[in-house]
Amino acid sequence: MITTLLVANRGEIACRVFRTCRELGIRTVAVHSDADENALHTRVADAAVRLPGAAPSDTYLRGDLVVKAALSAGADAVHPGYGFLSENAGFARAVTDAGLRWIGPPPEAIEAMASKTRAKKLMGLEPLSTVTAEDLPVLVKAASGGGGRGMRVVRELAHLDAELTAARAEALSAFGDGEVFVEPYLEGGRHVEVQILADTHGTVWALGTRDCSLQRRHQKVIEEAPAPGLSPGLVGELHELAVRAARAVDYVGAGTVEFLIADGRAHFLEMNTRLQVEHPVTEAVFGIDLVALQIRIAEGTALESDPPPASGHAVEARLYAEDAAHDWAPQTGALHRLAVPEGVRLDTGYTDGDPIGIHYDPMLAKVIAHAPTRAEALRRLSGALERTSVHGPVTNRDLLVRSLRHEEFVSGRMDTGFYERHLDELTRATPDPYAPLAAALSDAHGRSRFGGGWRNLPSQPQTRRYLMDGTEHEVHYRHTRDGLTAEGVRVVHADAALVVLEIDGVQRRFAISRYGDRIHVGPATLTALPRFPDPTAQQAPGSLLAPMPGTVVRLAEGLAAGVTVTAGQPLVWLEAMKMEHKISAPSAGTLSALHAAPGQQVEVGTLLAVVEPPQGPDRPGPSRTLQETT
């Protein structure tokens, strides 16, 4: 029997595995980088071991250090979680060679399936060895790992080499393996997968289907089980293919076989030889604990001949610290508050006050709802997210709510191009017109009789300015003998934490929270603006600012002050939260200044470069031209 288990991972999945271990009476060990020294997963574990450094390549991808940590902490088993080394056969061997129990499939099965190129060959498929214009569009894909990292859609042949370079760099950083391959890109398909679970006694379960079609940057955003709208015949075919893939490599433990459904046909994508991020929806539908079953299988326990019956429908939404309206830019800073209503499941690696750094994935939490029907599950999850308090960096919470209520998704007609088609409408700002007024009244309560100390003198109108959803809002109110007043509403109550307004006979309550100049008014986030803007705070036109903290990984070939660039041309690449982000020229012109350099650490708003518009007819133009290389 396993007595002490180390999780070779961090964040939400480490906390998730620890929760099951506590229920089973298993002692837990965390590993952490320097950046994660006080992270939640280190605080909930029974013991924690430091991995010196911050970058994944120095810490969570160092299998030798993880094995050493397990031995020093007295662990007798290792669970890899997902990502990092979870599909690394060499790491699995190192664990077992050290006399530890590996909570996962045999290394030989990982070698056969974790590499997507070998998996495709095993299933009778071959990647593209050469690419011509007739093959477009194609998908560049990392051979190892998942989560959308190391993936690029290429629609123009001239861009292929640059995207191969970017994909290799991203895959190497995320998984320690820079191998990539190219395959045809099927548009308009649905991403459907089958959860499998196999023991050491020859039993393989196919635990229904999951639909994961709503994706950004090829990373899943909303998942559900079962996949809606599939015919019984197609479901049976998917189950058969998944079980066949597992048996072909003598698979043991939890795994997922992924397919693209296009034109009513199933196209094999890959097999993930690990637990998936979206495993909770399967747990909810089948009433099981997949982590507990993984552990029992590793201990030699046999599965029942058939899985338990499925019941109802489950939907999961991934809450990310990112700005979907600005190219999904990841966000950092303090997570001041995360509170989800009762009635849904919350899996997270954060608590109130925790920092969100630049080194790892921007996922804050997963929120899961289970109900008798799909419609009820969607309503329950969207309602819970709408009432969720997330104070701190910008998140995708509003996008999730709108996605869950979008007619195309509600009707089950979505595909992997959902966000390409609908992102503009889903991220269009719909500010609450009364939120700025509520913020101003809350701020002013100390100068009214609500806070004590009003004076029986005529009151001049008071003005406050706020930034909300990228737009400046100016509001006006008065201090009067009867308290605070504002045009068009009746102020029922106002204090630092709560404002109640009566609008057209209906009372609305606004909960208020403050963190510096950031004010959360219900679900809205506002920034208090000074009465008189600082004229020195303006940037020169054409300035390229870092949209996020991160590391400059490379510059466009030949980039230097004095060269000309074209509008939209990628100039600088940043790596943040394990993803590469390209910064492009805002317009055609001359690069008048270049401040970025490879390896440079930058903060939000750091000036990277300046592009001046084309010269006038009476001024000489630039002397050099930079050819676009992407």
ABEGO torsion letter per residue (X at the ends): XBABBBBBBBEAAAAAAAAAAAAAGBBBBBBBBAAAAABAAAAABABBBBBBEABAAABAABAAAAAAAAAAAGBABBBAEBEEAAABAAAAAAAAAAGBBBBEBBAAAAAAAABAAAAAAAAGBBBBABBBAAAOBBBBBBABEBGGBGBBBBABAAAAAAAAAAAAAAAAAAAGBABBBBBBBBBGBBBBBBBBBBBAAGBBBBBEBBBAABBBGGBBABBBOBBBGBBAAAAAAAAAAAAAAAAAAGBBEBBBBBBBBBGGBBBBABBBBBBBAAAAAAAAAAGBBAAAAAAAAAAGBBBBABBBBBBEBBBBBBBBBBBAABGGBBBBEBBABBBBBBGBBBBBABBBGBBBBAABBABABBBBBBBABAAAAAAAAAAAAAABBBBEBBBAAAAAAAAAABAAAAAGABBAAAAAAAAAAAABBBBBAAAAAAAAAAAAAAABAAAEGBBBBBBBBBBBBBBBGGBBBBBBBBBBAAEBBBBGBBBABBBAABBBBBBGGBBBBBBBBBBEABBBBEABBBBBBBABBBAAABBBBGBBBBABBEBBABBBBGBBBGBBBBBGBBABBBBBGGBBBBBBBABBEBBABBABBBGBBBBBGBBABBBBBBBBAABBBBABBBBBAX
